[in-house]
Amino acid sequence: MVKAYFLLILVTFIWGSTFPLVKMNVGSNDVYIFLTMRFAIASLLSFLIWKKQSFKHGVIIGIFIALGFITQTIGLTLTTASKSGFITSLYIIMVPFFSYLIEKEKAHMNHIIALPLAAIGSYLLSGGISGFNLGDFLTVICAIAFALSMVYITKYSKVEKETSLLGYQFLIVAVLNGILSFTKPIHITWSMFGTAMFTALFATIFATLIQLKYQKVVSTNTTAFIFVGEPIFAMLSAYIFLGERMNTQQIIGALILLSALIIASVKFGIKEVREI
């Protein structure tokens, strides 16, 4: 069980640490083509390594992930980065709701206590928000999509071999982003390609495999709280590699997020554990 926890935290670290890497090598107008390359590489490798792939379940997960990336990207052009970060993080609060509707997984008391802390911590970490616009609405759709993708990852990984859920999932994300990439001039550099390759291998294939294998072990709700560490790792990486600094409010927000993670994990009991 410690292994499952460690690997999911490792996934969170990988996702968070890729933010400065992408920021340094991918321009704001190149996001769609970058995502197309990243997920196309991941899809191709998945089909080559693991021949048997589940079309239906892979596509369903892929649609939600693609919808999350697309609405987040478009929304970010219409709202501020801080608001986008905060609203996206609200998927953590949505996961227990959808988990109950789809899988009848009830939130434990420690999850319920941790929910408002996660929201407050995300709010402070993002720098606060004001007003509500179309970009914010699209980002709410993004949060819903990411929450649903998490629930369906748990649901389908219980009935399918983990490796069979990769190929078509990544392919649908690549195709939908590829369609949108033609709305802007296509600009590809070697550094962008290298970043796409790196994120395809580690932040996509490896991270998704770990999520598929161990999310069902620790439960969807607990995994959602583990993932609150992503923006913390992102800011730490930005501080190390880009020299970006956190103000006092953001540091307090990060500490509150860590508190939410700890509270969500302390009652990690036998009833919640399923060996695979």
Buried (B, 14 or more C-beta within 10 A) or exposed (E): EEEBBEBBBBBBBBBBBBBBBBBEBBEEEBBBBBBBBBBBBBBBBBBEEBEEBBEEBBBBBBBBBBBBBBBBBBBBEBBBEBBBBBBBBBBBBBBBEBBBEBBEBEBBEBBBBBBEBBBBBBBBBBBEBEEEEEBBBBBBBBBBBBBBBBBBBBBBBEEBEBBBBBBBBBBBBBBBBBEBBEEBEEEEEEEBBEBBBBBBBBBBBBBBBBBBBBBBBBBBBBBBBBBBBBBBBBBBBBEEBEEBEBEEBBBBBBBBBBBBBEBBBEBBEEEBEEEE
